[in-house]
Amino acid sequence: MPESSPSLHVTLVIHAHQPAGNFEHVFEECYKQSYDAFLCLLEKHPGVHVALHYSGPLLLWIERNHPEYFDRLRRMVASGQVEILGGGFYEPILVSIPEADRLEQLKRLADYIERHFGKRPIGAWLAERVWEPQLPSTLATAKVAYTLVDDLPFLAAGFEPEELFGPYIAEDCGKSVWLFPGLKELRYLIPFRKVEESIAYFKDAAQRHPGAAAAFGDDMEKFGVWPGTYQHCYVDGWLEQFFEALEQNASWLKTATPGALMASHHPLGRADLPTASYAEMMEWVLPTNTRLRVFALHREFAARPDVLAFVRGSSWRGFFRKYPESNLLQKKMMRASAAVASVPPRRSRYGHSVVFQEARDHMLRGQGNDAYWHGVFGGIYAPHLRTELWRNLIRAETLADQLTPGGMIPRVEFLDYDADGASELLFTAPEYQALLKPSDGATIAAFDFRPRSATLINSVSRRPEAYHSRLKEASSSTPSSGGAVSIHDQVRVKEPNLERFLRYDRFPRHAFRLILCDPARTLAEYEMLQLNELSSVAAGVFQIQNSSPSHADLVRELCLPEFASDPARPPRLAITKHFLFGPTPRGCEASCDVSLSLSWPLGRPVLFGIESVINLLAPTEPDRFFETPSGPQNLRFCGALPGPILRMEDGWQGIRVTLHAPNADAFWVAPIETVSESEGGFERVYQGSQILALWRPELMEHTSFSTRLLWRVESL
């Protein structure tokens, strides 16, 4: 293209992130395959100007393990080749956390970048590019001048594709921020198509929009970490060729950082955008059946991009409805934030400032976005990421209680903890915190052992996912390295025949759920979720009779026509659940005494059980096991164990859990394993164990039965 030909500015915004709590070997592998490899090539091409964003957990890891990387990056910042963006330090979804925490997260990363690289960032990366219309107020207050969002919200707001070659202004309550539209077409060209196709795209854009700017924003991990991309980008040389092509065409194709573009360009106008993220995220958040219908629409209108511009998913907040576990975690975070914010000023500033800062650090760390959602990546199905957030939030709440007068006195609160319209009981003491849900069979939804900052239930319901329909096809292939394709298009499996693990829970994975079923049911049927237990007993609404800081009595009455000897006279059943919580010398206890009272005997025998759900994480690690008569068994153990006592041990978290079920026939134990999609393909993930304490009450002859299940949790 001759020098007199139209020019185009291109701004490349590259985002690098690893969540707090990710495995050390993952950090190192990603560093070698992407972060270091990318920077090495960029150093060889000083004519290529880019904006880079690194999340706080990744920066801390690089500073500790590869400090030379900072020296290299500092030189590139000083030369003007690289502009570093800020953002939330622990990579939170800003709209999901309190305003004060948003500002603190943004300030912490800006301070860190200025301290280590000499320049305070003027731009901020939005985690998962989640945008809501009120964000300009937050960003402007934090002195953020610009950010990048996807083109989708622009299109949804009525912008034409031809209008997206340049920045806009977004405003809320008189405060404004510049927005760069990140072009989806570029995300799918770079680095998956030939370099020539990207240059051809830029040439065409320059002809149609001379002097304008095209923005690309995406993950650095797609240059080396995504399957097949290390070979493609570095061994086969795609990234070097791309940088060379940018330099060779520099007479008309000018790479510029967003800050440089702000200095040379005016905003194209005002942009009032709806709530949005990138297109894939907005589809992942949809309920499974709705998502399948959206897939059908995309197929039907594949040749009509003008129509598909208005076919979009839902807001990121929809994950709280799709995954109640995410909602519960987010409400835990909000409680921890409020607890830390409520510490009296004299306690947070004088004499206790170190403890207060530790509490605040844990709380902010518990806001990292990865375990709050799920797509091709995103870790609600990743126990280690979920657990990292729980551990930090438990620690933050515990420290805040220690700093708050009266905070260490046992208490019970009656509140709608998870904002589902039904009230819960929250029991808190120095040794534990337990969330009791009367609306779900009077079960325990969360149980924290505070001395070890451990959450014991921490499971995930097995539910249908849209991608399960592709599993049969994927399972017929063997794992392979494959070529470089977009992570959104891959079909890979980490082990064959994964479809045999597809089964779906009837109820949330809570503890102390009552099971009443046919006595002919077997352990194999329990593992396969085929007990056909009475939902009216297992998940019915219980009424709170009374409660105190250490106990609660809950009752429920119902008819049992399924077990009637005379259909005209179904027996009535009254259930009482008496919960008791308290400390022990090395930990705490939680027990549930259950009483069944019938109006008259049943017409046939029953099997009765109280179910526990306990997740001690890595199932095959030797320091985590069930104690059995034949010796320790790893956490994927499936079988029957003799009653009345069952023990589990977790050397990593330093806890022992003992279950005591007096007069129980046996414990049935089965692993809870989800089949989910990840960057590497479909995988089976251990989400804890379901443990059913079993009794065979003589309710054909008697009209009452009482029993008990006790948990004892102790520090090793």
C-alpha positions in Angstrom: 0.0 0.0 0.0 1.6 3.4 -1.0 2.5 5.8 1.7 -0.2 8.2 0.4 -2.9 5.5 1.0 -5.3 5.8 3.9 -3.9 4.8 7.3 -5.3 2.9 10.2 -4.4 2.9 13.8 -4.5 -0.4 15.6 -4.5 -0.7 19.4 -3.7 -4.2 20.8 -4.8 -4.7 24.4 -3.5 -8.0 25.8 -4.7 -9.3 29.1 -2.8 -11.9 31.3 -4.4 -13.4 34.4 -4.1 -16.3 36.8 -6.5 -16.5 39.7 -5.3 -16.6 43.3 -5.2 -20.1 44.5 -4.4 -21.7 41.1 -1.8 -24.5 41.1 1.9 -23.4 41.2 2.7 -25.6 38.2 -0.1 -23.8 36.2 1.5 -20.5 36.9 4.9 -21.8 35.7 3.6 -23.5 32.6 1.6 -20.4 31.6 4.6 -18.2 32.2 6.9 -20.3 30.0 4.4 -21.0 27.3 2.8 -17.5 27.1 3.9 -14.6 29.3 7.6 -15.0 28.8 7.4 -16.2 25.2 5.1 -13.3 24.2 7.3 -10.7 25.8 10.5 -12.2 24.2 9.0 -11.7 20.7 7.6 -8.3 21.6 11.1 -7.2 22.6 12.4 -8.1 19.2 9.9 -5.8 17.5 10.1 -2.3 19.1 8.0 -0.9 16.4 5.0 -2.8 17.7 3.2 -0.8 20.4 0.8 -2.6 22.7 -1.1 -2.2 26.0 -0.7 -5.0 28.5 -2.7 -5.9 31.5 -1.6 -8.3 34.3 -3.9 -9.1 37.2 -2.6 -8.7 40.7 -2.2 -12.4 41.6 -0.1 -12.9 38.5 2.1 -9.9 39.1 2.8 -11.0 42.7 3.7 -14.5 41.4 6.0 -13.1 38.7 7.6 -10.7 41.1 8.4 -13.6 43.5 9.5 -16.2 40.9 10.8 -14.2 37.8 11.8 -10.7 38.9 13.8 -10.3 35.7 10.5 -10.1 33.9 9.7 -6.9 35.7 13.1 -5.4 34.6 12.3 -6.2 30.9 8.8 -4.8 31.2 10.0 -1.7 32.9 12.4 -0.9 30.0 9.5 -1.4 27.5 7.3 1.0 29.5 10.0 3.6 29.7 10.5 3.4 25.9 6.8 3.9 25.2 6.4 0.5 23.5 4.2 -0.8 26.2 1.4 0.8 28.2 0.3 -1.1 31.3 -3.4 -1.0 32.2 -4.8 -1.1 35.7 -8.0 -2.9 36.9 -9.2 -4.6 40.0 -6.2 -6.1 41.8 -7.7 -9.5 42.3 -9.6 -9.4 39.1 -13.1 -9.0 40.5 -16.2 -8.5 38.4 -16.6 -4.9 39.5 -20.3 -4.8 39.3 -20.6 -7.8 41.7 -18.8 -6.1 44.7 -19.5 -3.1 46.9 -18.6 0.3 45.6 -15.9 0.9 48.3 -14.3 -2.4 47.4 -14.3 -1.5 43.6 -12.4 1.7 44.4 -10.0 -0.2 46.7 -9.3 -2.9 44.1 -8.6 -0.3 41.4 -6.4 1.8 43.7 -4.3 -1.3 44.8 -3.4 -2.3 41.3 -2.7 1.3 40.2 -0.5 1.8 43.2 1.4 -1.5 42.5 1.9 -0.6 38.8 3.2 2.9 39.6 5.5 1.5 42.3 7.1 -1.1 40.1 6.9 0.4 36.6 7.1 4.1 37.2 3.9 5.2 35.6 0.4 5.2 37.0 -2.1 3.6 34.6 -4.8 5.8 33.1 -6.7 2.8 31.7 -8.3 -0.2 33.4 -9.1 -3.7 32.2 -12.6 -4.9 33.1 -12.6 -8.5 34.3 -14.3 -10.7 31.6 -15.2 -7.3 30.0 -18.4 -7.2 32.0 -20.0 -3.8 31.5 -22.9 -2.1 33.2 -24.1 1.4 32.6 -23.3 2.7 36.1 -19.5 1.8 35.8 -18.4 5.3 34.5 -19.1 6.7 38.0 -16.8 4.1 39.6 -14.1 4.3 37.0 -14.0 8.1 36.9 -13.9 8.3 40.7 -10.9 6.0 40.6 -9.3 8.3 38.0 -9.6 5.7 35.2 -9.7 7.5 31.8 -10.5 4.6 29.5 -11.4 1.0 29.3 -12.2 -1.6 26.6 -15.5 -3.3 26.1 -16.6 -5.7 23.4 -18.5 -4.6 20.2 -21.6 -6.5 21.3 -23.0 -3.9 23.6 -22.5 -1.2 20.9 -24.4 -3.3 18.4 -27.1 -4.0 20.9 -27.4 -0.3 21.5 -28.1 0.3 17.8 -24.6 1.2 16.6 -23.7 0.0 13.0 -20.5 -2.1 12.6 -19.0 0.7 10.6 -19.3 3.0 13.6 -17.0 1.0 15.8 -13.6 2.2 14.5 -12.7 4.6 17.3 -13.4 5.5 21.0 -16.6 6.8 22.5 -17.6 8.5 25.7 -19.7 6.8 28.3 -21.2 8.8 31.1 -23.1 8.2 34.4 -24.3 10.9 36.8 -22.0 13.4 35.2 -18.9 11.2 35.3 -17.4 9.9 32.1 -14.9 7.4 30.7 -13.6 6.6 27.2 -14.6 3.3 25.7 -12.7 1.5 23.0 -14.9 -1.1 21.2 -13.0 -4.4 21.0 -13.9 -6.0 17.6 -15.0 -9.6 17.7 -13.9 -10.2 14.2 -10.3 -9.5 15.2 -10.6 -11.8 18.2 -11.4 -14.7 15.8 -8.7 -13.7 13.3 -5.9 -13.3 15.8 -4.1 -15.7 16.1 -6.3 -18.4 14.5 -6.3 -17.3 10.8 -3.4 -16.6 8.5 -1.5 -13.4 9.2 -2.4 -12.2 5.6 -6.1 -12.3 6.6 -5.5 -10.0 9.5 -3.6 -7.6 7.3 -6.3 -7.8 4.6 -8.8 -6.9 7.3 -6.8 -3.9 8.3 -6.4 -2.8 4.7 -10.1 -2.9 4.1 -10.8 -1.0 7.3 -8.2 1.7 6.3 -9.9 2.2 3.0 -13.4 2.5 4.6 -12.3 4.4 7.7 -9.1 6.4 6.9 -7.3 7.6 10.0 -9.6 5.7 12.3 -8.7 3.2 15.0 -9.4 -0.5 15.4 -9.2 -2.1 18.8 -8.4 -5.7 19.7 -8.7 -6.9 23.3 -8.2 -10.5 24.4 -6.2 -12.9 26.6 -2.5 -13.4 26.4 -3.1 -17.1 27.2 -4.5 -17.5 23.6 -0.9 -17.0 22.5 0.6 -20.2 23.9 -1.7 -21.6 26.6 -4.9 -22.5 24.8 -4.6 -25.9 23.2 -2.4 -26.0 20.2 -1.5 -22.3 20.3 2.1 -22.7 21.6 3.0 -24.7 18.5 1.1 -22.4 16.3 2.3 -19.1 17.7 5.9 -19.8 18.6 7.1 -23.0 17.0 5.3 -22.4 13.7 6.0 -18.7 14.0 2.6 -17.1 13.7 3.2 -14.4 16.3 6.6 -13.4 14.9 5.1 -13.2 11.4 2.3 -11.1 12.7 4.7 -8.6 14.4 6.8 -8.5 11.3 3.8 -7.8 9.2 2.8 -4.9 11.5 6.2 -3.4 11.2 6.4 -4.0 7.4 3.2 -2.1 6.9 3.9 0.6 9.5 3.7 3.3 6.8 -0.1 3.0 6.9 -0.8 0.6 9.7 0.2 2.3 13.0 0.1 0.3 16.2 -0.7 2.7 19.1 -1.5 2.3 22.8 -4.9 3.5 24.0 -3.3 6.3 25.9 -1.5 7.5 22.7 -4.8 7.3 20.8 -6.5 9.4 23.4 -3.9 12.1 22.8 -4.3 12.0 19.0 -8.0 11.3 18.5 -11.3 12.8 19.7 -14.1 10.5 20.8 -16.6 9.7 18.1 -19.5 10.6 20.3 -21.5 9.3 23.2 -22.2 5.6 23.9 -25.0 4.6 26.2 -24.5 0.9 26.3 -26.7 -1.9 27.9 -25.4 -4.4 30.4 -23.1 -6.8 28.4 -19.9 -8.8 28.2 -18.4 -10.7 25.3 -20.9 -12.8 23.2 -19.8 -16.2 24.5 -20.1 -15.1 28.2 -23.6 -13.8 27.6 -24.6 -17.2 26.2 -22.8 -19.2 28.9 -24.9 -17.5 31.5 -28.2 -18.6 30.0 -30.1 -21.5 31.5 -29.3 -24.7 29.5 -32.6 -25.0 27.6 -32.5 -21.4 26.7 -28.9 -21.6 25.6 -29.8 -24.5 23.3 -32.5 -22.4 21.7 -30.0 -19.6 21.1 -27.7 -22.1 19.4 -30.6 -22.9 17.1 -31.2 -19.2 16.3 -27.5 -18.8 15.4 -27.8 -21.7 13.0 -31.0 -20.4 11.5 -29.7 -16.9 10.9 -26.0 -17.8 10.2 -26.2 -15.8 6.9 -27.9 -12.8 8.6 -25.4 -10.9 10.7 -27.8 -7.9 10.8 -30.3 -10.2 12.6 -27.7 -11.9 14.9 -26.6 -8.5 16.2 -29.8 -8.5 18.2 -29.6 -12.1 19.3 -27.8 -11.9 22.6 -27.6 -13.6 25.9 -28.1 -12.3 29.4 -26.1 -10.3 32.0 -23.3 -11.8 34.0 -25.4 -11.6 37.1 -27.5 -14.4 35.7 -24.8 -16.8 37.0 -26.2 -16.3 40.5 -29.5 -17.8 39.3 -27.9 -20.5 37.1 -25.5 -21.7 39.8 -26.9 -21.2 43.4 -23.4 -22.2 44.6 -22.1 -19.0 42.9 -24.9 -17.0 44.5 -24.1 -18.4 48.0 -20.4 -17.6 47.5 -21.1 -14.0 46.4 -23.4 -13.5 49.4 -20.6 -14.8 51.6 -18.3 -12.3 50.1 -20.8 -9.4 50.6 -21.1 -10.5 54.3 -17.4 -10.6 54.7 -17.1 -7.1 53.1 -19.7 -5.7 55.4 -18.1 -7.3 58.5 -14.7 -5.8 57.6 -16.2 -2.4 56.9 -18.0 -2.5 60.3 -14.9 -2.9 62.3 -14.8 0.1 64.7 -12.3 2.8 63.4 -10.3 2.7 66.7 -9.8 -1.0 66.1 -8.8 -0.7 62.5 -6.3 2.1 63.0 -4.8 1.9 66.5 -3.1 -1.2 67.8 -4.9 -3.6 65.6 -4.1 -2.1 62.1 -2.1 -5.1 61.0 -4.9 -7.6 61.8 -7.4 -5.2 60.1 -5.3 -5.0 57.0 -5.0 -8.8 56.9 -8.8 -9.1 57.2 -9.2 -6.6 54.4 -6.6 -8.4 52.2 -8.4 -11.7 52.6 -11.7 -10.2 51.8 -10.5 -8.5 48.6 -8.7 -11.7 47.6 -12.1 -13.5 48.0 -13.5 -11.3 45.3 -11.5 -12.8 42.3 -14.0 -13.6 39.6 -13.0 -17.0 38.4 -15.0 -19.3 40.7 -18.2 -17.2 40.4 -19.1 -18.4 36.9 -18.6 -21.1 34.3 -18.1 -21.2 30.6 -15.2 -22.7 28.6 -13.2 -21.4 31.5 -14.3 -20.0 34.8 -14.2 -22.1 37.8 -17.5 -22.8 39.7 -16.6 -26.4 38.8 -13.0 -26.0 39.9 -12.9 -26.9 43.6 -9.4 -25.5 44.3 -10.5 -22.0 43.0 -13.8 -22.2 44.8 -12.1 -23.2 48.0 -9.5 -20.4 47.7 -12.3 -17.9 47.8 -14.1 -19.6 50.7 -10.9 -19.8 52.8 -10.1 -16.2 52.3 -13.7 -15.1 53.1 -13.8 -17.3 56.2 -10.5 -15.8 57.4 -11.7 -12.2 56.7 -15.0 -12.8 58.7 -13.2 -14.4 61.6 -10.6 -11.6 61.9 -13.3 -9.0 61.6 -15.2 -10.8 64.4 -12.1 -10.7 66.6 -11.8 -7.0 66.0 -15.5 -6.2 66.7 -16.7 -5.9 70.3 -19.0 -8.9 71.0 -18.0 -10.5 67.7 -16.7 -13.7 69.3 -19.9 -14.4 71.3 -21.9 -17.2 69.8 -25.0 -15.9 68.0 -27.8 -16.9 65.7 -29.3 -14.6 63.0 -32.6 -15.0 61.2 -32.1 -13.5 57.7 -32.5 -14.2 54.0 -28.8 -14.9 53.6 -28.8 -15.9 49.9 -31.5 -13.4 48.8 -33.8 -16.2 47.5 -36.9 -15.0 49.3 -36.8 -17.5 52.1 -35.1 -16.9 55.4 -32.3 -18.9 56.9 -30.6 -19.4 60.3 -27.0 -18.4 60.5 -25.1 -19.8 63.6 -21.8 -18.2 64.3 -19.2 -18.9 67.0 -15.4 -18.7 67.2 -15.2 -22.4 66.1 -17.8 -22.5 63.3 -20.4 -20.9 61.1 -23.4 -22.9 59.8 -26.1 -21.8 57.4 -29.4 -23.7 58.0 -32.0 -23.6 55.3 -35.5 -24.4 56.5 -36.9 -24.0 53.0 -34.7 -26.9 51.7 -35.5 -29.8 54.0 -33.9 -28.0 57.0 -30.5 -28.8 55.6 -27.1 -27.2 56.2 -26.0 -25.3 53.0 -22.6 -24.3 54.3 -20.5 -25.3 57.3 -17.2 -23.4 58.1 -14.6 -24.7 60.5 -13.1 -21.4 61.4 -9.9 -22.5 63.2 -8.6 -23.9 59.8 -10.6 -21.5 57.5 -12.0 -24.6 56.0 -15.5 -25.0 54.5 -16.6 -28.6 54.6 -19.6 -29.0 52.3 -18.4 -26.9 49.3 -20.0 -29.1 46.6 -21.7 -28.4 43.3 -24.9 -29.9 42.0 -24.6 -32.1 39.0 -26.9 -30.4 36.4 -27.4 -30.5 32.6 -25.1 -28.2 30.7 -25.6 -27.3 27.0 -22.3 -28.8 26.1 -23.3 -32.3 27.5 -25.1 -32.9 24.2 -21.6 -32.9 22.5 -20.1 -35.2 25.0 -20.9 -38.5 23.2 -19.2 -37.3 20.1 -16.2 -36.0 22.1 -15.9 -39.1 24.1 -15.4 -41.3 21.0 -12.1 -39.5 20.3 -8.9 -39.8 22.3 -7.1 -36.8 23.9 -4.7 -35.2 21.4 -2.7 -32.0 21.0 -4.6 -31.1 17.8 -4.1 -27.8 16.0 -4.8 -24.2 17.0 -8.5 -23.5 17.0 -10.5 -21.0 19.1 -11.1 -22.4 22.5 -14.9 -21.8 21.9 -14.8 -24.3 19.0 -12.8 -27.2 20.5 -14.2 -30.7 21.2 -11.7 -32.5 23.4 -11.9 -35.0 26.2 -9.4 -35.7 29.0 -10.5 -39.3 29.4 -12.7 -41.6 27.3 -16.3 -42.6 28.1 -17.0 -39.6 30.2 -20.7 -39.8 29.3 -21.1 -42.6 31.9 -20.6 -40.1 34.7 -23.5 -37.9 33.5 -26.2 -37.9 36.2 -28.1 -35.0 37.7 -29.0 -34.2 41.2 -32.6 -33.7 42.3 -31.7 -31.4 45.2 -28.9 -29.0 46.1 -25.8 -30.7 47.6 -26.5 -29.7 51.2 -25.9 -31.7 54.4 -28.3 -33.4 56.9 -30.9 -34.1 54.2 -33.4 -36.8 55.2 -33.9 -39.7 52.8 -37.0 -41.9 52.9 -37.3 -44.6 50.2 -38.0 -48.2 49.3 -35.8 -50.6 51.3 -35.0 -52.5 48.2 -32.8 -49.6 46.9 -29.1 -50.4 46.7 -25.8 -48.7 47.0 -25.4 -48.7 43.2 -28.7 -46.9 42.9 -27.6 -44.4 45.5 -24.4 -43.7 43.5 -26.5 -43.3 40.3 -29.0 -40.9 42.1 -31.8 -43.4 41.6 -33.2 -43.9 45.1 -36.5 -42.1 44.1 -36.6 -40.7 47.7 -39.6 -38.7 48.7 -39.0 -35.1 47.8 -41.6 -34.0 50.4 -39.3 -35.3 53.1 -35.9 -34.6 51.5 -36.6 -31.0 50.4 -39.8 -29.9 52.0 -40.3 -26.6 53.8 -39.7 -26.9 57.6 -41.0 -24.4 60.2 -38.8 -23.0 62.8 -40.2 -23.9 66.2 -37.5 -22.2 68.3 -33.8 -21.4 68.2 -30.9 -20.0 70.2 -27.3 -19.3 69.5 -26.5 -23.0 69.8 -29.6 -24.9 68.7 -32.7 -24.9 66.5 -35.9 -27.0 66.4 -37.6 -27.4 63.1 -40.8 -29.3 62.2 -42.7 -30.5 59.2 -46.0 -32.4 58.8 -47.0 -34.3 55.7 -49.0 -37.2 54.4 -47.4 -40.4 53.1 -49.8 -41.9 50.6 -46.9 -43.8 49.0 -46.6 -45.9 52.2 -50.3 -46.3 53.1 -51.8 -49.8 53.8 -55.2 -48.2 53.1 -55.2 -45.6 50.2 -58.2 -43.9 51.9 -56.2 -43.4 55.1 -52.7 -42.2 54.3 -50.6 -41.9 57.4 -49.6 -38.5 58.5 -45.9 -38.0 59.4 -44.6 -35.4 61.8 -40.8 -34.7 61.5 -38.8 -32.9 64.1 -35.1 -31.9 63.4 -33.2 -30.7 66.4 -29.9 -29.1 65.5 -27.2 -28.5 68.2 -23.9 -26.7 67.7 -21.0 -26.3 70.1 -17.3 -26.3 70.7 -15.1 -29.3 71.6 -11.5 -29.2 73.0 -10.0 -29.5 69.5 -12.8 -28.1 67.3 -16.6 -28.3 67.2 -19.6 -30.5 66.8 -22.8 -30.2 64.8 -25.6 -32.7 65.4 -29.1 -33.4 64.1 -31.5 -35.4 66.2 -34.4 -36.6 64.1 -37.8 -37.7 65.4 -40.5 -39.3 63.2 -44.0 -39.6 64.5 -46.8 -41.3 62.5 -50.5 -41.1 63.0 -50.6 -44.9 62.4 -48.1 -47.5 61.1 -47.0 -47.6 57.5 -48.2 -50.2 55.1 -44.8 -51.3 54.0 -41.2 -51.1 55.1 -38.9 -48.1 54.5 -35.3 -47.2 54.3 -34.4 -44.1 56.2 -31.2 -42.1 56.0 -29.5 -38.8 56.9 -27.1 -37.6 54.2 -23.8 -35.8 54.7 -21.9 -34.0 51.9 -18.2 -33.3 52.7 -15.6 -32.1 50.3 -11.9 -32.5 51.3 -10.8 -31.6 47.7 -8.0 -33.5 45.9 -9.4 -37.1 45.9 -6.3 -39.1 45.2 -3.8 -37.2 47.4 -2.4 -39.6 50.1 -3.0 -37.2 52.9 -6.8 -37.2 52.3 -8.7 -40.3 52.9 -11.6 -42.3 54.5 -10.6 -44.6 57.4 -12.0 -48.1 56.5 -11.6 -51.6 58.0 -9.3 -52.4 55.1 -7.2 -49.3 55.7 -7.2 -45.8 54.2 -9.2 -45.3 51.0 -8.9 -42.2 48.8 -11.8 -39.8 48.5 -13.1 -41.4 45.3 -14.0 -44.4 47.4 -17.5 -45.9 46.6 -18.9 -48.5 48.9 -20.6 -49.4 52.1 -18.8 -48.9 55.5 -20.0 -50.3 58.8 -21.6 -48.0 61.3 -21.9 -46.3 63.7 -18.7 -44.3 63.1 -17.0 -43.0 59.9 -13.8 -41.0 59.9 -12.3 -38.8 57.2 -8.9 -37.0 57.4 -7.4 -34.1 55.4 -3.7 -33.5 56.1 -3.6 -30.5 53.8 -6.2 -28.5 55.6 -5.3 -30.1 58.9 -8.7 -31.4 59.9 -10.4 -34.7 60.9 -14.1 -35.3 60.4 -15.9 -38.0 62.4 -19.5 -38.9 61.7 -21.4 -40.7 64.4 -24.7 -42.3 63.6 -25.9 -44.4 66.6 -27.4 -47.8 65.6 -27.0 -47.1 61.9 -26.8 -50.2 59.7 -24.1 -48.8 57.5 -22.8 -45.8 55.7 -23.2 -45.7 51.9 -20.4 -43.6 50.4 -20.2 -42.4 46.8 -18.2 -39.6 45.1 -19.9 -36.5 43.7 -18.3 -36.0 40.3 -19.2 -33.4 37.7 -18.5 -33.5 34.0 -17.6 -30.0 32.9 -15.8 -28.2 30.1 -12.5 -26.5 30.6 -9.7 -25.0 28.5 -8.3 -28.5 28.0 -11.7 -30.1 27.1 -14.3 -32.2 29.0 -13.1 -33.4 32.4 -14.4 -35.3 35.4 -14.0 -33.3 38.6 -14.4 -34.6 42.2 -16.8 -32.3 44.1 -16.9 -34.1 47.4 -18.6 -37.3 48.7 -22.2 -38.1 49.5 -22.4 -40.2 52.7 -25.7 -41.7 53.7 -26.1 -43.0 57.3 -28.8 -45.8 57.0 -31.4 -47.2 59.3 -34.3 -49.6 58.7 -37.0 -48.5 61.2 -39.8 -50.8 62.1 -42.5 -48.4 61.1 -45.0 -51.1 60.1 -45.3 -52.0 63.8 -44.4 -48.8 65.5 -45.5 -45.2 65.0 -42.3 -43.4 66.1 -38.6 -43.5 65.4 -35.7 -41.3 66.6 -32.1 -41.2 65.6 -29.1 -38.9 65.4 -26.2 -37.9 63.2 -23.3 -36.0 64.7 -20.3 -34.4 63.0 -17.2 -33.8 65.0 -14.6 -31.6 63.3 -11.2 -31.3 64.8 -7.8 -29.8 64.1 -5.1 -32.3 63.5 
